[in-house]
Amino acid sequence: MKDDNENYYTLIEETILPYYQKIGYFILVEHYERKLFYYYSEKGDLKKAMRIAHSYIGSKTSFYDHH
């Protein structure tokens, strides 16, 4: 079961997420980034969790930023 879980999240990260990013389906991009963040956080892979968090947060616009 552990291998299936790892394969599932690898598929999301390497195939599904880039595809949705490419076609601009950002609702599902956010959904899968959240799933990956929680998965990597629970797994203890903080480097990958932070990379996903950076991508997720970077896609957000703050109403208080005036760039």
All heavy atoms as a GROMACS GRO file, in nm:
protein
  586
    1MET      N    1   0.082  -0.119   0.000
    1MET     CA    2   0.000   0.000   0.000
    1MET      C    3   0.087   0.126   0.000
    1MET      O    4   0.054   0.223  -0.064
    1MET     CB    5  -0.093  -0.004   0.122
    1MET     CG    6  -0.196   0.103   0.120
    1MET     SD    7  -0.317   0.068  -0.008
    1MET     CE    8  -0.434   0.192   0.024
    2LYS      N    9   0.198   0.124   0.072
    2LYS     CA   10   0.286   0.240   0.078
    2LYS      C   11   0.338   0.277  -0.060
    2LYS      O   12   0.341   0.395  -0.096
    2LYS     CB   13   0.402   0.214   0.174
    2LYS     CG   14   0.495   0.331   0.187
    2LYS     CD   15   0.609   0.300   0.281
    2LYS     CE   16   0.707   0.415   0.284
    2LYS     NZ   17   0.826   0.386   0.358
    3ASP      N   18   0.378   0.178  -0.139
    3ASP     CA   19   0.427   0.205  -0.273
    3ASP      C   20   0.319   0.266  -0.361
    3ASP      O   21   0.346   0.354  -0.441
    3ASP     CB   22   0.480   0.077  -0.338
    3ASP     CG   23   0.613   0.032  -0.277
    3ASP    OD1   24   0.682   0.117  -0.217
    3ASP    OD2   25   0.645  -0.086  -0.289
    4ASP      N   26   0.194   0.219  -0.346
    4ASP     CA   27   0.084   0.275  -0.423
    4ASP      C   28   0.064   0.422  -0.388
    4ASP      O   29   0.040   0.505  -0.475
    4ASP     CB   30  -0.045   0.198  -0.399
    4ASP     CG   31  -0.044   0.061  -0.466
    4ASP    OD1   32   0.038   0.040  -0.557
    4ASP    OD2   33  -0.125  -0.024  -0.426
    5ASN      N   34   0.073   0.454  -0.259
    5ASN     CA   35   0.058   0.592  -0.213
    5ASN      C   36   0.168   0.679  -0.273
    5ASN      O   37   0.141   0.788  -0.322
    5ASN     CB   38   0.063   0.596  -0.061
    5ASN     CG   39  -0.030   0.696  -0.002
    5ASN    OD1   40  -0.121   0.745  -0.067
    5ASN    ND2   41  -0.008   0.729   0.123
    6GLU      N   42   0.291   0.632  -0.268
    6GLU     CA   43   0.402   0.707  -0.324
    6GLU      C   44   0.387   0.725  -0.475
    6GLU      O   45   0.412   0.834  -0.528
    6GLU     CB   46   0.535   0.640  -0.290
    6GLU     CG   47   0.573   0.656  -0.145
    6GLU     CD   48   0.708   0.594  -0.111
    6GLU    OE1   49   0.795   0.589  -0.200
    6GLU    OE2   50   0.724   0.552   0.004
    7ASN      N   51   0.345   0.619  -0.543
    7ASN     CA   52   0.322   0.629  -0.688
    7ASN      C   53   0.212   0.727  -0.721
    7ASN      O   54   0.220   0.802  -0.818
    7ASN     CB   55   0.289   0.491  -0.748
    7ASN     CG   56   0.408   0.400  -0.750
    7ASN    OD1   57   0.523   0.444  -0.756
    7ASN    ND2   58   0.383   0.271  -0.746
    8TYR      N   59   0.107   0.729  -0.640
    8TYR     CA   60  -0.006   0.820  -0.658
    8TYR      C   61   0.041   0.965  -0.650
    8TYR      O   62   0.012   1.047  -0.738
    8TYR     CB   63  -0.113   0.790  -0.553
    8TYR     CG   64  -0.225   0.890  -0.547
    8TYR    CD1   65  -0.322   0.893  -0.648
    8TYR    CD2   66  -0.237   0.978  -0.440
    8TYR    CE1   67  -0.427   0.984  -0.642
    8TYR    CE2   68  -0.341   1.068  -0.435
    8TYR     CZ   69  -0.436   1.071  -0.535
    8TYR     OH   70  -0.539   1.161  -0.529
    9TYR      N   71   0.117   0.998  -0.546
    9TYR     CA   72   0.162   1.136  -0.528
    9TYR      C   73   0.271   1.173  -0.628
    9TYR      O   74   0.280   1.289  -0.669
    9TYR     CB   75   0.203   1.161  -0.384
    9TYR     CG   76   0.083   1.172  -0.295
    9TYR    CD1   77   0.040   1.065  -0.218
    9TYR    CD2   78   0.007   1.288  -0.292
    9TYR    CE1   79  -0.074   1.074  -0.138
    9TYR    CE2   80  -0.106   1.299  -0.214
    9TYR     CZ   81  -0.146   1.192  -0.137
    9TYR     OH   82  -0.259   1.202  -0.061
   10THR      N   83   0.351   1.079  -0.670
   10THR     CA   84   0.449   1.104  -0.776
   10THR      C   85   0.378   1.135  -0.906
   10THR      O   86   0.416   1.229  -0.978
   10THR     CB   87   0.544   0.983  -0.794
   10THR    OG1   88   0.615   0.962  -0.671
   10THR    CG2   89   0.642   1.006  -0.906
   11LEU      N   90   0.274   1.061  -0.937
   11LEU     CA   91   0.194   1.087  -1.057
   11LEU      C   92   0.133   1.227  -1.052
   11LEU      O   93   0.136   1.301  -1.151
   11LEU     CB   94   0.083   0.982  -1.072
   11LEU     CG   95  -0.010   0.998  -1.191
   11LEU    CD1   96   0.064   0.975  -1.322
   11LEU    CD2   97  -0.127   0.902  -1.180
   12ILE      N   98   0.080   1.263  -0.937
   12ILE     CA   99   0.023   1.398  -0.922
   12ILE      C  100   0.129   1.504  -0.948
   12ILE      O  101   0.108   1.596  -1.027
   12ILE     CB  102  -0.039   1.417  -0.782
   12ILE    CG1  103  -0.166   1.334  -0.768
   12ILE    CG2  104  -0.069   1.565  -0.757
   12ILE    CD1  105  -0.225   1.334  -0.628
   13GLU      N  106   0.244   1.489  -0.882
   13GLU     CA  107   0.348   1.592  -0.891
   13GLU      C  108   0.410   1.602  -1.029
   13GLU      O  109   0.434   1.711  -1.079
   13GLU     CB  110   0.456   1.566  -0.787
   13GLU     CG  111   0.561   1.673  -0.785
   13GLU     CD  112   0.663   1.654  -0.674
   13GLU    OE1  113   0.666   1.546  -0.612
   13GLU    OE2  114   0.739   1.748  -0.651
   14GLU      N  115   0.437   1.488  -1.090
   14GLU     CA  116   0.513   1.488  -1.215
   14GLU      C  117   0.427   1.495  -1.341
   14GLU      O  118   0.477   1.536  -1.446
   14GLU     CB  119   0.602   1.365  -1.220
   14GLU     CG  120   0.710   1.367  -1.114
   14GLU     CD  121   0.796   1.242  -1.115
   14GLU    OE1  122   0.773   1.152  -1.199
   14GLU    OE2  123   0.886   1.234  -1.030
   15THR      N  124   0.300   1.456  -1.334
   15THR     CA  125   0.217   1.451  -1.454
   15THR      C  126   0.092   1.537  -1.443
   15THR      O  127   0.069   1.624  -1.527
   15THR     CB  128   0.176   1.304  -1.484
   15THR    OG1  129   0.295   1.224  -1.493
   15THR    CG2  130   0.098   1.295  -1.612
   16ILE      N  131   0.014   1.513  -1.341
   16ILE     CA  132  -0.117   1.578  -1.332
   16ILE      C  133  -0.103   1.728  -1.305
   16ILE      O  134  -0.163   1.810  -1.376
   16ILE     CB  135  -0.203   1.510  -1.223
   16ILE    CG1  136  -0.235   1.367  -1.267
   16ILE    CG2  137  -0.329   1.590  -1.195
   16ILE    CD1  138  -0.300   1.282  -1.161
   17LEU      N  139  -0.024   1.765  -1.206
   17LEU     CA  140  -0.009   1.906  -1.171
   17LEU      C  141   0.049   1.988  -1.287
   17LEU      O  142  -0.007   2.093  -1.322
   17LEU     CB  143   0.075   1.920  -1.044
   17LEU     CG  144   0.081   2.058  -0.981
   17LEU    CD1  145  -0.058   2.111  -0.948
   17LEU    CD2  146   0.165   2.053  -0.856
   18PRO      N  147   0.158   1.943  -1.351
   18PRO     CA  148   0.210   2.020  -1.465
   18PRO      C  149   0.108   2.034  -1.579
   18PRO      O  150   0.102   2.137  -1.644
   18PRO     CB  151   0.332   1.940  -1.510
   18PRO     CG  152   0.375   1.864  -1.391
   18PRO     CD  153   0.248   1.832  -1.316
   19TYR      N  154   0.029   1.930  -1.601
   19TYR     CA  155  -0.073   1.936  -1.707
   19TYR      C  156  -0.176   2.044  -1.675
   19TYR      O  157  -0.207   2.128  -1.761
   19TYR     CB  158  -0.141   1.800  -1.724
   19TYR     CG  159  -0.257   1.806  -1.819
   19TYR    CD1  160  -0.235   1.817  -1.957
   19TYR    CD2  161  -0.388   1.803  -1.773
   19TYR    CE1  162  -0.342   1.825  -2.045
   19TYR    CE2  163  -0.495   1.810  -1.861
   19TYR     CZ  164  -0.471   1.821  -1.996
   19TYR     OH  165  -0.577   1.830  -2.084
   20TYR      N  166  -0.228   2.045  -1.554
   20TYR     CA  167  -0.328   2.146  -1.517
   20TYR      C  168  -0.267   2.286  -1.516
   20TYR      O  169  -0.336   2.383  -1.551
   20TYR     CB  170  -0.393   2.113  -1.383
   20TYR     CG  171  -0.491   1.999  -1.392
   20TYR    CD1  172  -0.492   1.899  -1.297
   20TYR    CD2  173  -0.582   1.990  -1.497
   20TYR    CE1  174  -0.582   1.793  -1.305
   20TYR    CE2  175  -0.671   1.885  -1.506
   20TYR     CZ  176  -0.671   1.787  -1.411
   20TYR     OH  177  -0.760   1.683  -1.419
   21GLN      N  178  -0.142   2.299  -1.480
   21GLN     CA  179  -0.076   2.429  -1.486
   21GLN      C  180  -0.064   2.476  -1.630
   21GLN      O  181  -0.089   2.592  -1.660
   21GLN     CB  182   0.063   2.421  -1.421
   21GLN     CG  183   0.057   2.408  -1.271
   21GLN     CD  184   0.191   2.372  -1.208
   21GLN    OE1  185   0.274   2.306  -1.270
   21GLN    NE2  186   0.209   2.413  -1.084
   22LYS      N  187  -0.030   2.384  -1.718
   22LYS     CA  188  -0.014   2.416  -1.860
   22LYS      C  189  -0.144   2.464  -1.924
   22LYS      O  190  -0.145   2.560  -2.001
   22LYS     CB  191   0.040   2.294  -1.936
   22LYS     CG  192   0.063   2.318  -2.082
   22LYS     CD  193   0.116   2.195  -2.150
   22LYS     CE  194   0.133   2.218  -2.299
   22LYS     NZ  195   0.181   2.098  -2.367
   23ILE      N  196  -0.255   2.398  -1.890
   23ILE     CA  197  -0.382   2.436  -1.952
   23ILE      C  198  -0.455   2.545  -1.874
   23ILE      O  199  -0.560   2.592  -1.917
   23ILE     CB  200  -0.475   2.314  -1.975
   23ILE    CG1  201  -0.519   2.251  -1.842
   23ILE    CG2  202  -0.408   2.212  -2.066
   23ILE    CD1  203  -0.629   2.147  -1.859
   24GLY      N  204  -0.399   2.586  -1.761
   24GLY     CA  205  -0.456   2.696  -1.685
   24GLY      C  206  -0.577   2.659  -1.601
   24GLY      O  207  -0.660   2.745  -1.571
   25TYR      N  208  -0.587   2.535  -1.559
   25TYR     CA  209  -0.699   2.490  -1.477
   25TYR      C  210  -0.659   2.506  -1.330
   25TYR      O  211  -0.630   2.411  -1.260
   25TYR     CB  212  -0.731   2.345  -1.510
   25TYR     CG  213  -0.871   2.301  -1.477
   25TYR    CD1  214  -0.921   2.181  -1.525
   25TYR    CD2  215  -0.955   2.377  -1.396
   25TYR    CE1  216  -1.049   2.140  -1.495
   25TYR    CE2  217  -1.083   2.337  -1.365
   25TYR     CZ  218  -1.129   2.218  -1.415
   25TYR     OH  219  -1.256   2.177  -1.384
   26PHE      N  220  -0.662   2.632  -1.285
   26PHE     CA  221  -0.601   2.667  -1.157
   26PHE      C  222  -0.680   2.619  -1.036
   26PHE      O  223  -0.623   2.606  -0.928
   26PHE     CB  224  -0.573   2.816  -1.152
   26PHE     CG  225  -0.471   2.856  -1.254
   26PHE    CD1  226  -0.507   2.931  -1.364
   26PHE    CD2  227  -0.340   2.812  -1.243
   26PHE    CE1  228  -0.412   2.965  -1.460
   26PHE    CE2  229  -0.244   2.844  -1.338
   26PHE     CZ  230  -0.280   2.921  -1.447
   27ILE      N  231  -0.806   2.591  -1.051
   27ILE     CA  232  -0.882   2.534  -0.939
   27ILE      C  233  -0.823   2.398  -0.901
   27ILE      O  234  -0.802   2.368  -0.784
   27ILE     CB  235  -1.032   2.523  -0.972
   27ILE    CG1  236  -1.092   2.662  -0.983
   27ILE    CG2  237  -1.105   2.438  -0.869
   27ILE    CD1  238  -1.235   2.665  -1.034
   28LEU      N  239  -0.794   2.317  -1.002
   28LEU     CA  240  -0.736   2.186  -0.974
   28LEU      C  241  -0.588   2.196  -0.938
   28LEU      O  242  -0.537   2.114  -0.861
   28LEU     CB  243  -0.757   2.090  -1.091
   28LEU     CG  244  -0.901   2.041  -1.104
   28LEU    CD1  245  -0.916   1.950  -1.225
   28LEU    CD2  246  -0.946   1.968  -0.979
   29VAL      N  247  -0.518   2.296  -0.990
   29VAL     CA  248  -0.379   2.319  -0.950
   29VAL      C  249  -0.374   2.343  -0.799
   29VAL      O  250  -0.296   2.280  -0.727
   29VAL     CB  251  -0.315   2.437  -1.027
   29VAL    CG1  252  -0.181   2.475  -0.965
   29VAL    CG2  253  -0.299   2.403  -1.174
   30GLU      N  254  -0.459   2.432  -0.750
   30GLU     CA  255  -0.464   2.459  -0.606
   30GLU      C  256  -0.500   2.334  -0.528
   30GLU      O  257  -0.440   2.306  -0.423
   30GLU     CB  258  -0.566   2.568  -0.576
   30GLU     CG  259  -0.521   2.705  -0.619
   30GLU     CD  260  -0.621   2.814  -0.584
   30GLU    OE1  261  -0.716   2.788  -0.507
   30GLU    OE2  262  -0.604   2.926  -0.634
   31HIS      N  263  -0.596   2.259  -0.576
   31HIS     CA  264  -0.638   2.137  -0.507
   31HIS      C  265  -0.522   2.039  -0.492
   31HIS      O  266  -0.495   1.989  -0.382
   31HIS     CB  267  -0.753   2.071  -0.585
   31HIS     CG  268  -0.787   1.935  -0.537
   31HIS    ND1  269  -0.855   1.912  -0.419
   31HIS    CD2  270  -0.760   1.812  -0.590
   31HIS    CE1  271  -0.870   1.782  -0.402
   31HIS    NE2  272  -0.813   1.720  -0.504
   32TYR      N  273  -0.451   2.014  -0.602
   32TYR     CA  274  -0.343   1.917  -0.597
   32TYR      C  275  -0.220   1.969  -0.525
   32TYR      O  276  -0.147   1.892  -0.462
   32TYR     CB  277  -0.308   1.867  -0.738
   32TYR     CG  278  -0.412   1.770  -0.788
   32TYR    CD1  279  -0.494   1.800  -0.895
   32TYR    CD2  280  -0.429   1.647  -0.725
   32TYR    CE1  281  -0.590   1.711  -0.940
   32TYR    CE2  282  -0.524   1.556  -0.768
   32TYR     CZ  283  -0.605   1.590  -0.875
   32TYR     OH  284  -0.700   1.501  -0.917
   33GLU      N  285  -0.195   2.100  -0.530
   33GLU     CA  286  -0.084   2.155  -0.451
   33GLU      C  287  -0.112   2.137  -0.302
   33GLU      O  288  -0.021   2.103  -0.227
   33GLU     CB  289  -0.063   2.303  -0.485
   33GLU     CG  290   0.009   2.323  -0.616
   33GLU     CD  291   0.030   2.467  -0.652
   33GLU    OE1  292  -0.047   2.555  -0.605
   33GLU    OE2  293   0.124   2.493  -0.729
   34ARG      N  294  -0.236   2.158  -0.260
   34ARG     CA  295  -0.270   2.137  -0.119
   34ARG      C  296  -0.251   1.991  -0.079
   34ARG      O  297  -0.196   1.961   0.026
   34ARG     CB  298  -0.414   2.181  -0.091
   34ARG     CG  299  -0.432   2.332  -0.089
   34ARG     CD  300  -0.577   2.371  -0.070
   34ARG     NE  301  -0.637   2.312   0.048
   34ARG     CZ  302  -0.639   2.370   0.169
   34ARG    NH1  303  -0.585   2.488   0.185
   34ARG    NH2  304  -0.695   2.310   0.270
   35LYS      N  305  -0.298   1.900  -0.165
   35LYS     CA  306  -0.282   1.756  -0.137
   35LYS      C  307  -0.134   1.721  -0.123
   35LYS      O  308  -0.096   1.650  -0.030
   35LYS     CB  309  -0.343   1.672  -0.249
   35LYS     CG  310  -0.492   1.654  -0.242
   35LYS     CD  311  -0.540   1.564  -0.356
   35LYS     CE  312  -0.527   1.421  -0.321
   35LYS     NZ  313  -0.640   1.360  -0.256
   36LEU      N  314  -0.053   1.770  -0.216
   36LEU     CA  315   0.090   1.740  -0.212
   36LEU      C  316   0.155   1.801  -0.088
   36LEU      O  317   0.239   1.737  -0.024
   36LEU     CB  318   0.160   1.793  -0.338
   36LEU     CG  319   0.137   1.712  -0.464
   36LEU    CD1  320   0.189   1.788  -0.585
   36LEU    CD2  321   0.202   1.575  -0.455
   37PHE      N  322   0.118   1.923  -0.053
   37PHE     CA  323   0.174   1.987   0.065
   37PHE      C  324   0.147   1.904   0.189
   37PHE      O  325   0.237   1.875   0.268
   37PHE     CB  326   0.119   2.129   0.082
   37PHE     CG  327   0.161   2.190   0.212
   37PHE    CD1  328   0.289   2.239   0.228
   37PHE    CD2  329   0.074   2.195   0.320
   37PHE    CE1  330   0.331   2.294   0.348
   37PHE    CE2  331   0.115   2.249   0.441
   37PHE     CZ  332   0.243   2.299   0.455
   38TYR      N  333   0.022   1.864   0.208
   38TYR     CA  334  -0.013   1.785   0.327
   38TYR      C  335   0.055   1.648   0.325
   38TYR      O  336   0.101   1.599   0.428
   38TYR     CB  337  -0.164   1.770   0.341
   38TYR     CG  338  -0.230   1.898   0.386
   38TYR    CD1  339  -0.325   1.961   0.308
   38TYR    CD2  340  -0.195   1.959   0.507
   38TYR    CE1  341  -0.384   2.080   0.348
   38TYR    CE2  342  -0.253   2.076   0.548
   38TYR     CZ  343  -0.347   2.136   0.469
   38TYR     OH  344  -0.404   2.253   0.509
   39TYR      N  345   0.063   1.587   0.209
   39TYR     CA  346   0.129   1.457   0.198
   39TYR      C  347   0.276   1.468   0.238
   39TYR      O  348   0.325   1.390   0.322
   39TYR     CB  349   0.116   1.403   0.056
   39TYR     CG  350   0.200   1.280   0.030
   39TYR    CD1  351   0.167   1.158   0.087
   39TYR    CD2  352   0.313   1.287  -0.051
   39TYR    CE1  353   0.245   1.044   0.065
   39TYR    CE2  354   0.391   1.174  -0.074
   39TYR     CZ  355   0.357   1.054  -0.016
   39TYR     OH  356   0.434   0.942  -0.039
   40TYR      N  357   0.348   1.563   0.178
   40TYR     CA  358   0.489   1.577   0.208
   40TYR      C  359   0.513   1.621   0.352
   40TYR      O  360   0.610   1.580   0.415
   40TYR     CB  361   0.558   1.672   0.110
   40TYR     CG  362   0.572   1.613  -0.028
   40TYR    CD1  363   0.533   1.684  -0.141
   40TYR    CD2  364   0.624   1.485  -0.046
   40TYR    CE1  365   0.547   1.629  -0.269
   40TYR    CE2  366   0.637   1.430  -0.172
   40TYR     CZ  367   0.598   1.502  -0.283
   40TYR     OH  368   0.611   1.448  -0.407
   41SER      N  369   0.426   1.705   0.406
   41SER     CA  370   0.438   1.747   0.546
   41SER      C  371   0.423   1.628   0.640
   41SER      O  372   0.503   1.610   0.732
   41SER     CB  373   0.333   1.852   0.580
   41SER     OG  374   0.355   1.969   0.507
   42GLU      N  375   0.321   1.548   0.617
   42GLU     CA  376   0.298   1.430   0.702
   42GLU      C  377   0.408   1.328   0.689
   42GLU      O  378   0.443   1.259   0.785
   42GLU     CB  379   0.162   1.368   0.669
   42GLU     CG  380   0.045   1.454   0.713
   42GLU     CD  381  -0.090   1.398   0.668
   42GLU    OE1  382  -0.094   1.286   0.613
   42GLU    OE2  383  -0.189   1.470   0.685
   43LYS      N  384   0.464   1.319   0.569
   43LYS     CA  385   0.572   1.224   0.542
   43LYS      C  386   0.704   1.272   0.602
   43LYS      O  387   0.797   1.193   0.620
   43LYS     CB  388   0.584   1.208   0.390
   43LYS     CG  389   0.678   1.103   0.344
   43LYS     CD  390   0.676   1.095   0.192
   43LYS     CE  391   0.790   1.008   0.145
   43LYS     NZ  392   0.804   1.007   0.001
   44GLY      N  393   0.712   1.401   0.634
   44GLY     CA  394   0.835   1.457   0.691
   44GLY      C  395   0.932   1.508   0.586
   44GLY      O  396   1.046   1.541   0.619
   45ASP      N  397   0.888   1.516   0.462
   45ASP     CA  398   0.973   1.568   0.354
   45ASP      C  399   0.948   1.719   0.344
   45ASP      O  400   0.876   1.767   0.257
   45ASP     CB  401   0.941   1.497   0.223
   45ASP     CG  402   1.044   1.525   0.115
   45ASP    OD1  403   1.115   1.627   0.125
   45ASP    OD2  404   1.052   1.444   0.020
   46LEU      N  405   1.010   1.792   0.436
   46LEU     CA  406   0.983   1.935   0.447
   46LEU      C  407   1.035   2.014   0.328
   46LEU      O  408   0.978   2.118   0.293
   46LEU     CB  409   1.039   1.989   0.578
   46LEU     CG  410   0.980   1.924   0.703
   46LEU    CD1  411   1.038   1.987   0.828
   46LEU    CD2  412   0.828   1.932   0.703
   47LYS      N  413   1.139   1.968   0.265
   47LYS     CA  414   1.193   2.037   0.148
   47LYS      C  415   1.089   2.039   0.035
   47LYS      O  416   1.063   2.144  -0.024
   47LYS     CB  417   1.322   1.970   0.102
   47LYS     CG  418   1.398   2.047   0.000
   47LYS     CD  419   1.532   1.981  -0.027
   47LYS     CE  420   1.617   2.068  -0.117
   47LYS     NZ  421   1.750   2.014  -0.138
   48LYS      N  422   1.028   1.925   0.008
   48LYS     CA  423   0.925   1.919  -0.096
   48LYS      C  424   0.800   1.994  -0.052
   48LYS      O  425   0.735   2.062  -0.132
   48LYS     CB  426   0.891   1.775  -0.131
   48LYS     CG  427   0.994   1.709  -0.218
   48LYS     CD  428   0.947   1.574  -0.268
   48LYS     CE  429   1.049   1.514  -0.362
   48LYS     NZ  430   1.002   1.387  -0.420
   49ALA      N  431   0.764   1.983   0.076
   49ALA     CA  432   0.647   2.055   0.126
   49ALA      C  433   0.665   2.205   0.110
   49ALA      O  434   0.572   2.276   0.067
   49ALA     CB  435   0.622   2.019   0.273
   50MET      N  436   0.784   2.256   0.140
   50MET     CA  437   0.809   2.399   0.126
   50MET      C  438   0.810   2.443  -0.020
   50MET      O  439   0.764   2.552  -0.053
   50MET     CB  440   0.941   2.437   0.194
   50MET     CG  441   0.936   2.424   0.345
   50MET     SD  442   0.800   2.516   0.421
   50MET     CE  443   0.850   2.682   0.384
   51ARG      N  444   0.860   2.358  -0.108
   51ARG     CA  445   0.858   2.391  -0.252
   51ARG      C  446   0.715   2.404  -0.301
   51ARG      O  447   0.682   2.497  -0.374
   51ARG     CB  448   0.934   2.284  -0.332
   51ARG     CG  449   0.945   2.317  -0.479
   51ARG     CD  450   1.029   2.218  -0.557
   51ARG     NE  451   1.004   2.079  -0.525
   51ARG     CZ  452   0.902   2.007  -0.571
   51ARG    NH1  453   0.813   2.062  -0.649
   51ARG    NH2  454   0.888   1.880  -0.537
   52ILE      N  455   0.630   2.311  -0.260
   52ILE     CA  456   0.489   2.316  -0.299
   52ILE      C  457   0.422   2.438  -0.237
   52ILE      O  458   0.345   2.508  -0.303
   52ILE     CB  459   0.416   2.186  -0.257
   52ILE    CG1  460   0.475   2.065  -0.331
   52ILE    CG2  461   0.266   2.197  -0.278
   52ILE    CD1  462   0.452   2.063  -0.480
   53ALA      N  463   0.450   2.465  -0.109
   53ALA     CA  464   0.392   2.582  -0.041
   53ALA      C  465   0.433   2.710  -0.111
   53ALA      O  466   0.352   2.801  -0.129
   53ALA     CB  467   0.433   2.584   0.105
   54HIS      N  468   0.558   2.718  -0.152
   54HIS     CA  469   0.608   2.837  -0.222
   54HIS      C  470   0.532   2.857  -0.352
   54HIS      O  471   0.492   2.970  -0.385
   54HIS     CB  472   0.758   2.823  -0.247
   54HIS     CG  473   0.820   2.943  -0.309
   54HIS    ND1  474   0.832   2.958  -0.445
   54HIS    CD2  475   0.868   3.056  -0.252
   54HIS    CE1  476   0.888   3.075  -0.470
   54HIS    NE2  477   0.911   3.136  -0.355
   55SER      N  478   0.510   2.752  -0.426
   55SER     CA  479   0.434   2.760  -0.550
   55SER      C  480   0.290   2.805  -0.523
   55SER      O  481   0.237   2.893  -0.591
   55SER     CB  482   0.433   2.625  -0.621
   55SER     OG  483   0.350   2.628  -0.734
   56TYR      N  484   0.229   2.747  -0.421
   56TYR     CA  485   0.091   2.779  -0.386
   56TYR      C  486   0.078   2.924  -0.342
   56TYR      O  487  -0.007   2.998  -0.391
   56TYR     CB  488   0.042   2.685  -0.277
   56TYR     CG  489  -0.101   2.707  -0.235
   56TYR    CD1  490  -0.204   2.658  -0.312
   56TYR    CD2  491  -0.132   2.776  -0.119
   56TYR    CE1  492  -0.337   2.677  -0.275
   56TYR    CE2  493  -0.262   2.796  -0.080
   56TYR     CZ  494  -0.365   2.747  -0.159
   56TYR     OH  495  -0.495   2.768  -0.122
   57ILE      N  496   0.164   2.966  -0.253
   57ILE     CA  497   0.157   3.102  -0.201
   57ILE      C  498   0.195   3.203  -0.310
   57ILE      O  499   0.134   3.310  -0.319
   57ILE     CB  500   0.248   3.118  -0.077
   57ILE    CG1  501   0.189   3.037   0.038
   57ILE    CG2  502   0.265   3.264  -0.038
   57ILE    CD1  503   0.282   3.022   0.156
   58GLY      N  504   0.291   3.169  -0.392
   58GLY     CA  505   0.332   3.258  -0.500
   58GLY      C  506   0.225   3.284  -0.602
   58GLY      O  507   0.227   3.386  -0.672
   59SER      N  508   0.128   3.195  -0.612
   59SER     CA  509   0.021   3.213  -0.710
   59SER      C  510  -0.091   3.302  -0.656
   59SER      O  511  -0.182   3.338  -0.730
   59SER     CB  512  -0.038   3.077  -0.750
   59SER     OG  513  -0.110   3.020  -0.642
   60LYS      N  514  -0.083   3.340  -0.530
   60LYS     CA  515  -0.186   3.421  -0.466
   60LYS      C  516  -0.149   3.568  -0.473
   60LYS      O  517  -0.034   3.605  -0.465
   60LYS     CB  518  -0.206   3.382  -0.319
   60LYS     CG  519  -0.238   3.238  -0.298
   60LYS     CD  520  -0.372   3.207  -0.356
   60LYS     CE  521  -0.402   3.060  -0.338
   60LYS     NZ  522  -0.491   3.010  -0.437
   61THR      N  523  -0.250   3.653  -0.484
   61THR     CA  524  -0.230   3.797  -0.481
   61THR      C  525  -0.285   3.851  -0.351
   61THR      O  526  -0.399   3.820  -0.313
   61THR     CB  527  -0.306   3.864  -0.598
   61THR    OG1  528  -0.260   3.808  -0.720
   61THR    CG2  529  -0.283   4.013  -0.600
   62SER      N  530  -0.204   3.929  -0.285
   62SER     CA  531  -0.249   3.992  -0.161
   62SER      C  532  -0.320   4.123  -0.198
   62SER      O  533  -0.276   4.198  -0.283
   62SER     CB  534  -0.131   4.023  -0.070
   62SER     OG  535  -0.173   4.103   0.038
   63PHE      N  536  -0.428   4.148  -0.132
   63PHE     CA  537  -0.500   4.272  -0.154
   63PHE      C  538  -0.422   4.392  -0.100
   63PHE      O  539  -0.453   4.506  -0.130
   63PHE     CB  540  -0.638   4.266  -0.090
   63PHE     CG  541  -0.728   4.166  -0.158
   63PHE    CD1  542  -0.761   4.048  -0.094
   63PHE    CD2  543  -0.779   4.189  -0.285
   63PHE    CE1  544  -0.842   3.956  -0.154
   63PHE    CE2  545  -0.860   4.097  -0.347
   63PHE     CZ  546  -0.892   3.980  -0.282
   64TYR      N  547  -0.320   4.366  -0.018
   64TYR     CA  548  -0.243   4.472   0.044
   64TYR      C  549  -0.115   4.504  -0.031
   64TYR      O  550  -0.047   4.600   0.000
   64TYR     CB  551  -0.212   4.437   0.189
   64TYR     CG  552  -0.338   4.418   0.269
   64TYR    CD1  553  -0.382   4.290   0.304
   64TYR    CD2  554  -0.416   4.526   0.306
   64TYR    CE1  555  -0.499   4.272   0.376
   64TYR    CE2  556  -0.533   4.509   0.376
   64TYR     CZ  557  -0.574   4.382   0.412
   64TYR     OH  558  -0.690   4.365   0.480
   65ASP      N  559  -0.078   4.420  -0.129
   65ASP     CA  560   0.042   4.446  -0.208
   65ASP      C  561   0.005   4.536  -0.326
   65ASP      O  562  -0.093   4.512  -0.396
   65ASP     CB  563   0.101   4.316  -0.265
   65ASP     CG  564   0.168   4.233  -0.157
   65ASP    OD1  565   0.204   4.289  -0.053
   65ASP    OD2  566   0.185   4.112  -0.180
   66HIS      N  567   0.087   4.636  -0.347
   66HIS     CA  568   0.061   4.729  -0.458
   66HIS      C  569   0.184   4.734  -0.547
   66HIS      O  570   0.256   4.832  -0.550
   66HIS     CB  571   0.029   4.869  -0.405
   66HIS     CG  572  -0.091   4.872  -0.318
   66HIS    ND1  573  -0.219   4.863  -0.368
   66HIS    CD2  574  -0.105   4.878  -0.184
   66HIS    CE1  575  -0.305   4.868  -0.270
   66HIS    NE2  576  -0.239   4.876  -0.154
   67HIS      N  577   0.208   4.627  -0.620
   67HIS     CA  578   0.325   4.622  -0.709
   67HIS      C  579   0.286   4.666  -0.846
   67HIS      O  580   0.191   4.643  -0.903
   67HIS     CB  581   0.383   4.480  -0.717
   67HIS     CG  582   0.439   4.432  -0.588
   67HIS    ND1  583   0.551   4.487  -0.533
   67HIS    CD2  584   0.398   4.337  -0.502
   67HIS    CE1  585   0.578   4.426  -0.419
   67HIS    NE2  586   0.486   4.334  -0.398
   0.00000   0.00000   0.00000
